[in-house]
């Protein structure tokens, strides 16, 4: 018996189950390409403007994060995490949504990669005097908190 068939039998009755041959097929199902009759998402009117959290500025299209005008040395993953957390409306981001948004894959309950990346990001943000902080909402996810000094 194939592993996939065994897993599907074990999950029978638990809830909806999606079975895909590979990650590319799953991405195509979860994030379909826009229709040809729709305008492209990168038209000048839809270009994402930089987002601020006090003196922290996240420019996603420019792949740049600055604090008080100085660029921060962040990895692509750290920039993407921060971009999600700072995007309006500022809210709690669940582990599932952050994982899908940053890594582009289905969240399978393993938070190790997310926690590890968040730990590195937090360390870098702690070095910013009066900078924003990433707050854990236990069992749910994360949110960005702008300190009073930073807006």
Residue pairs with C-beta under 8 A, 6 or more apart in sequence:
4 19
8 17
8 19
11 17
18 26
18 29
18 106
20 26
20 29
23 105
26 105
26 106
27 104
27 105
30 100
30 106
31 104
34 40
34 41
47 61
48 60
48 61
50 57
50 58
50 59
50 60
50 62
51 57
51 58
51 60
51 83
51 86
51 87
51 88
52 58
52 86
52 151
53 86
53 90
53 132
53 144
53 146
53 150
53 151
54 130
54 131
54 132
54 146
54 147
54 149
54 150
54 151
55 67
55 68
55 130
55 131
55 150
55 151
56 65
56 66
56 67
56 86
56 128
56 131
56 132
56 146
56 150
57 65
57 66
57 67
58 64
58 65
58 79
58 82
58 83
58 86
59 65
59 66
60 79
60 80
60 83
63 76
63 79
64 71
64 79
65 71
65 72
65 74
65 79
65 82
66 72
67 128
67 131
72 124
72 128
73 124
74 82
74 121
74 124
75 120
77 102
77 117
78 117
78 120
78 121
78 124
80 101
80 102
81 98
81 102
81 117
81 118
81 121
82 121
82 144
84 93
84 97
84 98
84 101
84 102
85 93
85 134
85 142
85 143
85 144
86 132
86 144
90 143
90 144
90 146
91 143
92 137
92 140
92 141
92 142
92 143
93 101
93 141
93 142
93 143
94 140
94 141
95 107
95 111
95 114
95 140
95 141
96 107
96 141
97 141
98 114
98 141
98 142
99 105
99 107
99 113
99 114
100 106
100 107
102 114
102 117
103 113
118 134
118 142
121 134
122 133
122 134
125 131
125 132
125 133
125 134
126 133
130 147
130 149
130 150
131 147
131 150
132 144
132 145
132 146
132 147
132 150
133 144
133 145
133 147
134 142
134 143
134 144
134 145
135 142
135 143
135 144
135 145
136 142
137 143
